Amino acid sequence: METLFAIALSIMAFGLVSGRIEQSIITPPMIFVGFGLLIGRWGLAVVPHDIDTPIVHSLATITLVLVLFTDAARIDLNLLGREHDLPLRLLGVGLPLTIAIGLLGAAVLLHGIAMWEAALVAAILAPTDAALGQAVVNSPKLPVQIRQTLNVESGLNDGLVLPVVLLFLSFAAGQHDKETGEWLWFVSKQVCLGPSVGFAVGFVGGKLVMWGQRTEWMNHSFQDLSSLGLSLLAFAAAELVGGNGFIAAFCAGLALGNTARSVCTCLYEFAEAEGQLLTLLVFTVFGAIMVPAALENFRWNHLVYAMLSLTLIRMLPVAVAMAGRRLRWQTLLFLGWFGPRGIASILYVLLLLDESSIAGKDVILSVVMTTVLLSVFAHGLTAFPGTNWYATYTDQTDSSAAEHEQVAEMPVRFP
């Protein structure tokens, strides 16, 4: 009961000052991580200490399903292919290169973990969460193309990297020792069944909600709730037939967003309220339970890797991906720095908890949590000054520069 009281009080208190906070360098994730640290074992100790609990699992599962679903639903694939070359470069070139360099860095710095465990660290930390620096993706002072590049990249890379995380997780857990036929069947179920179920649920569900809107058989409140229903339906249906539910949720969002766009207005309304609450609760759990548990095994080389993950391991792939686009070094630095690690990395690392056969699990947990904790505060505190610096620079550049190329905007997710 103390835990429920503390969390309810924090939500109410934050709501009262949320308007003021939007105008400051303090971000909601910073506040809720800090609150989690306050009520956790390092502070008032009013929450359970065990990270491996049904409540944590349930919260993580529902939040990850909703985040994957809503992020995918925001992406207009036709518009993406026609106007958004920069995020496609980051996803097609930068993302694989980030995983490759992250793997190399983990193999060198994180002593005592196996190759597949090093690969797992790199994959878990590859997706970005641009909303941790919400001033960046929401600032009208920045060129549309630059802020949309970070926004679209963040919206898609968590879903694209998920199959890689699951593959490395299975390798790290020793599932590659299965017979060839058994392994191929396992992979085919993950690759085929999950997406198939997800696309079917998103397409059919979207058409049904559109019918409900048109005939007025469905009221507005349940149009909002349909996003939660469709995302969980895709997850559960895929799991029932042996596919991966998280992949299914992402594919369902893609299908809904690109075949029933009129439904998505309700989806965005839901995500900005109930979805935001779930995300902030995850940051509270992160501060209260996950950070203390992870840092029990903290080593200085974990901090070194975390710093490299947020700098060189991110910035070098960005520079390579943007080769030939004639972007100035200030732009490359800005895009390279604002690749925060946030909600996706927190939720993906929780998939490790069910894998007792992974010897380096504690090291992976410590490295990922250290990186996210550093990112929440480093990117949050630099979002406003970084935005102002870059906006001042772009105001002085020629309007014909590559940075000022006009592109259509897509919806933004904020935590």
C-alpha positions in Angstrom: 0.0 0.0 0.0 2.9 2.3 0.7 4.2 1.8 -2.8 0.8 2.6 -4.4 0.5 5.7 -2.2 4.0 7.0 -3.2 3.4 6.4 -6.9 0.0 8.0 -6.9 1.4 11.0 -5.0 4.2 11.4 -7.5 1.9 11.4 -10.5 -0.4 14.0 -8.9 2.6 16.2 -7.8 4.1 16.0 -11.3 0.8 16.9 -12.9 0.5 20.0 -10.9 3.8 21.4 -12.2 4.0 19.7 -15.6 3.4 22.9 -17.5 6.3 24.6 -15.8 8.5 21.7 -16.3 7.9 21.7 -20.0 9.6 25.1 -20.1 12.7 24.0 -18.2 15.7 21.7 -18.8 14.1 19.1 -16.5 12.4 16.2 -18.3 9.7 13.9 -17.1 12.0 10.8 -17.3 14.5 12.6 -15.1 11.9 13.4 -12.5 10.4 9.9 -12.4 13.8 8.2 -12.3 14.8 10.5 -9.5 11.5 9.7 -7.7 12.2 6.0 -8.2 15.6 6.3 -6.6 14.0 8.2 -3.7 11.4 5.4 -2.9 13.8 2.5 -3.7 16.3 0.7 -1.5 18.7 3.6 -1.7 16.1 6.0 -0.3 12.9 5.4 1.7 12.7 1.7 0.8 9.0 1.6 0.3 9.0 -0.6 -2.8 10.0 -4.3 -3.1 13.7 -4.8 -4.0 13.3 -7.8 -6.2 13.6 -7.0 -9.9 12.2 -10.4 -11.0 8.6 -10.0 -9.8 5.3 -10.6 -11.7 4.4 -6.9 -11.3 7.6 -5.8 -13.0 7.2 -8.4 -15.8 3.6 -7.4 -16.4 4.3 -3.7 -16.5 7.2 -4.2 -18.8 5.3 -6.5 -21.2 2.3 -4.2 -21.5 4.4 -1.1 -21.9 6.7 -2.7 -24.5 3.7 -4.0 -26.5 2.1 -0.5 -26.5 5.3 1.4 -27.3 6.1 -0.9 -30.3 2.6 -0.7 -31.5 2.1 3.1 -31.2 5.6 3.9 -32.5 5.0 1.8 -35.6 1.6 3.2 -36.2 3.0 6.7 -36.4 5.2 5.9 -39.4 3.7 6.5 -42.9 5.7 4.1 -45.1 4.9 5.9 -48.3 6.0 9.2 -46.9 9.1 7.6 -45.4 10.3 6.2 -48.7 9.5 9.4 -50.6 10.8 12.2 -48.3 12.8 10.8 -45.4 16.2 9.8 -46.8 18.2 10.7 -43.6 16.3 8.4 -41.2 16.5 5.6 -43.8 20.2 6.0 -43.8 20.4 5.9 -40.0 18.2 2.7 -40.0 19.8 0.9 -42.9 23.4 1.8 -42.4 23.8 3.4 -39.0 21.8 0.8 -37.0 23.7 -2.3 -38.1 27.0 -0.4 -37.8 26.1 0.7 -34.3 25.5 -3.0 -33.3 28.8 -4.1 -34.9 30.9 -1.4 -33.2 29.0 -1.9 -29.9 29.8 -5.6 -30.2 33.5 -4.9 -30.7 33.6 -2.5 -27.8 31.8 -4.9 -25.5 34.2 -7.7 -26.4 37.2 -5.6 -25.6 35.9 -3.8 -22.4 33.5 -6.2 -20.8 35.7 -9.0 -19.6 34.2 -12.3 -18.8 31.2 -12.3 -21.1 30.8 -14.5 -24.2 30.7 -13.2 -27.8 26.9 -13.6 -28.0 26.4 -11.9 -24.7 28.5 -9.0 -26.0 26.4 -8.9 -29.1 23.3 -8.8 -26.9 24.6 -5.8 -25.1 25.2 -4.0 -28.4 21.7 -4.8 -29.7 19.9 -3.8 -26.6 21.6 -0.5 -26.6 21.2 0.2 -30.3 17.6 1.7 -30.3 17.3 5.3 -29.5 14.6 7.2 -27.6 14.5 10.7 -29.0 11.7 11.7 -26.6 14.2 11.8 -23.7 15.3 15.1 -25.2 11.8 16.2 -26.1 13.0 19.8 -26.7 14.9 18.5 -29.7 12.2 16.7 -31.6 9.5 19.3 -30.7 11.4 22.5 -31.3 10.1 24.7 -34.1 13.5 26.5 -34.2 15.2 23.5 -35.7 15.0 22.5 -39.4 12.1 20.1 -39.9 14.3 17.5 -41.6 16.7 17.3 -38.7 14.2 16.9 -35.9 12.1 14.5 -38.0 15.2 12.4 -38.7 15.7 11.8 -35.0 11.9 11.3 -34.5 11.4 8.8 -37.3 14.6 6.9 -36.4 13.5 6.6 -32.8 10.0 5.4 -33.9 11.3 2.6 -36.0 14.6 1.4 -34.7 13.1 -0.2 -31.5 10.9 -2.5 -33.6 13.6 -3.2 -36.2 16.2 -4.2 -33.6 13.8 -6.4 -31.7 14.3 -9.6 -33.9 18.1 -9.1 -33.6 17.8 -8.9 -29.8 15.7 -12.1 -29.7 18.2 -13.8 -32.0 21.2 -12.9 -29.9 19.3 -13.8 -26.8 18.6 -17.3 -28.0 22.3 -17.7 -29.1 23.5 -16.4 -25.7 21.1 -18.8 -23.9 22.6 -21.8 -25.9 19.6 -22.4 -28.1 22.0 -22.6 -31.1 23.0 -26.0 -29.8 19.7 -27.4 -31.0 19.5 -29.7 -34.0 19.5 -27.9 -37.3 15.9 -28.7 -38.2 14.7 -27.8 -34.7 16.6 -24.5 -34.9 15.2 -23.6 -38.4 11.7 -24.3 -37.2 12.2 -22.0 -34.2 13.5 -19.2 -36.3 10.8 -19.6 -39.0 8.1 -19.3 -36.3 9.7 -16.1 -34.9 10.2 -14.6 -38.4 7.0 -15.7 -40.0 4.2 -16.3 -37.5 4.6 -13.1 -35.5 4.6 -10.7 -38.4 1.8 -12.6 -40.1 -0.5 -12.4 -37.1 0.5 -8.8 -36.4 -0.3 -7.6 -40.0 -3.6 -9.5 -40.0 -4.7 -8.1 -36.6 -3.7 -4.5 -37.6 -5.4 -4.6 -41.0 -8.6 -6.3 -39.9 -8.8 -4.5 -36.6 -8.3 -1.1 -38.3 -11.0 -1.8 -40.8 -13.4 -2.8 -38.0 -12.7 0.4 -36.0 -13.2 2.5 -39.1 -16.5 0.8 -39.6 -17.4 1.5 -36.0 -16.5 5.2 -36.4 -18.5 5.5 -39.6 -21.6 3.8 -38.3 -21.2 5.4 -34.8 -21.6 2.0 -33.2 -18.3 2.7 -31.4 -18.1 5.7 -29.1 -15.0 7.9 -28.8 -13.7 6.4 -25.5 -13.6 2.9 -27.0 -11.9 4.2 -30.1 -9.1 5.3 -27.9 -9.1 2.0 -26.1 -9.0 0.1 -29.3 -5.3 0.8 -29.7 -4.6 -1.1 -26.4 -7.0 -3.8 -27.4 -5.4 -4.3 -30.9 -1.9 -4.3 -29.6 -2.6 -6.8 -26.9 -4.6 -8.9 -29.3 -1.7 -9.1 -31.7 0.7 -10.0 -28.9 -1.5 -12.7 -27.4 -2.6 -14.2 -30.7 1.0 -14.5 -31.9 2.1 -16.1 -28.6 -0.8 -18.6 -28.8 0.4 -19.9 -32.3 4.1 -20.0 -31.3 5.2 -16.7 -32.8 6.7 -13.7 -31.1 4.1 -11.4 -29.6 6.4 -8.3 -29.5 7.2 -8.5 -33.2 3.5 -9.0 -33.9 2.6 -5.9 -31.9 5.1 -3.8 -34.0 3.7 -5.2 -37.3 0.2 -4.6 -36.2 1.0 -1.0 -35.6 2.6 -0.7 -39.0 -0.5 -2.2 -40.6 -2.9 0.0 -38.7 -1.0 3.2 -39.4 -0.7 2.5 -43.1 -4.2 1.1 -43.9 -6.4 2.9 -41.4 -4.8 6.2 -40.9 -8.1 7.9 -39.7 -8.1 5.6 -36.7 -4.7 6.8 -35.6 -5.9 10.1 -34.2 -7.6 8.2 -31.4 -4.4 6.1 -31.0 -2.3 9.2 -30.5 -4.7 10.6 -27.9 -4.5 7.4 -26.0 -0.7 7.2 -26.3 -0.3 10.8 -25.0 -2.3 9.9 -21.8 -2.5 6.3 -20.8 0.6 5.3 -22.8 2.5 8.2 -21.2 1.5 7.0 -17.7 2.8 3.5 -18.4 6.1 4.8 -19.7 6.7 7.0 -16.7 5.8 4.1 -14.4 8.6 2.1 -16.1 11.0 4.9 -15.4 9.9 4.9 -11.8 10.5 1.1 -11.6 13.8 1.7 -13.3 15.0 4.1 -10.6 13.5 2.2 -7.7 14.3 -1.4 -8.5 16.4 -1.9 -11.6 19.2 0.7 -11.0 20.0 -0.5 -7.4 19.9 -4.2 -8.6 22.1 -3.5 -11.6 24.6 -1.4 -9.9 25.3 -4.1 -7.3 27.6 -5.5 -10.0 28.9 -2.2 -11.3 32.5 -1.9 -12.5 34.3 1.1 -13.9 34.6 -0.5 -17.3 30.8 -0.6 -17.4 30.8 3.2 -17.1 33.5 3.5 -19.8 31.4 1.4 -22.1 28.3 3.4 -21.3 30.1 6.6 -22.2 31.4 5.1 -25.5 27.9 3.9 -26.3 26.5 7.4 -26.1 29.4 8.9 -28.0 31.7 7.1 -30.4 29.5 4.0 -30.8 26.6 6.3 -31.8 28.5 9.1 -33.6 30.7 7.1 -35.9 27.8 5.2 -37.5 25.9 8.4 -37.9 28.8 10.0 -39.8 29.2 7.0 -42.0 25.5 6.8 -42.7 25.4 10.4 -43.8 28.3 10.2 -46.1 27.5 11.9 -49.4 24.7 14.1 -48.1 26.8 17.2 -47.7 25.7 17.8 -44.1 28.0 20.0 -42.0 30.0 18.7 -39.1 27.7 20.6 -36.6 24.7 18.6 -38.0 26.6 15.3 -37.7 27.6 16.2 -34.1 24.0 17.1 -33.3 22.5 13.9 -34.8 25.2 11.8 -33.2 24.8 13.2 -29.7 21.0 13.1 -29.6 20.5 9.4 -29.8 19.4 8.7 -26.2 19.0 5.2 -24.8 15.7 4.9 -22.9 12.5 2.9 -22.7 13.3 0.2 -25.3 16.7 -0.6 -23.8 15.1 -0.8 -20.3 12.3 -3.2 -21.5 14.6 -5.3 -23.7 17.0 -6.0 -20.9 14.1 -7.4 -18.8 13.8 -10.2 -21.4 17.0 -11.5 -19.8 15.4 -12.3 -16.5 13.8 -15.6 -17.8 17.2 -16.8 -19.1 19.0 -18.4 -16.2 21.6 -20.0 -18.6 23.2 -16.7 -19.6 26.3 -16.5 -17.5 26.9 -12.8 -18.1 23.4 -11.7 -17.2 24.5 -9.5 -14.3 27.1 -7.7 -16.4 24.6 -7.1 -19.2 22.1 -5.7 -16.7 24.7 -3.4 -15.1 26.0 -2.1 -18.4 22.6 -1.4 -19.9 21.2 0.2 -16.8 24.3 2.4 -16.3 24.0 3.6 -20.0 20.3 4.4 -19.7 20.8 6.2 -16.3 23.6 8.3 -17.8 21.5 9.0 -20.9 18.4 10.1 -19.1 20.3 12.9 -17.3 23.0 13.7 -19.9 20.5 14.0 -22.8 17.8 15.6 -20.8 20.0 18.3 -19.4 21.6 19.1 -22.8 18.4 19.1 -24.9 17.5 22.8 -24.4 21.1 24.2 -24.7 21.9 21.8 -27.5 18.8 22.8 -29.4 19.5 26.5 -28.9 23.1 26.1 -30.1 22.1 24.2 -33.2 19.2 26.5 -34.0 21.6 29.5 -33.8 23.9 27.7 -36.2 21.3 26.8 -38.7 19.8 30.3 -38.7 23.1 31.4 -40.1 23.4 28.8 -42.8 22.2 29.2 -46.4 18.5 28.2 -46.9 19.6 26.0 -49.8 21.8 23.9 -47.4 21.0 20.2 -47.1 19.8 20.7 -43.5 17.0 22.9 -44.7 15.4 20.5 -47.2 11.7 20.4 -46.5 10.0 17.2 -45.5 6.6 16.3 -44.2 6.2 15.9 -40.4 5.1 12.7 -38.7 3.6 12.6 -35.1 6.0 12.6 -32.2 5.9 10.4 -29.1 6.7 12.0 -25.7 7.2 10.2 -22.4 
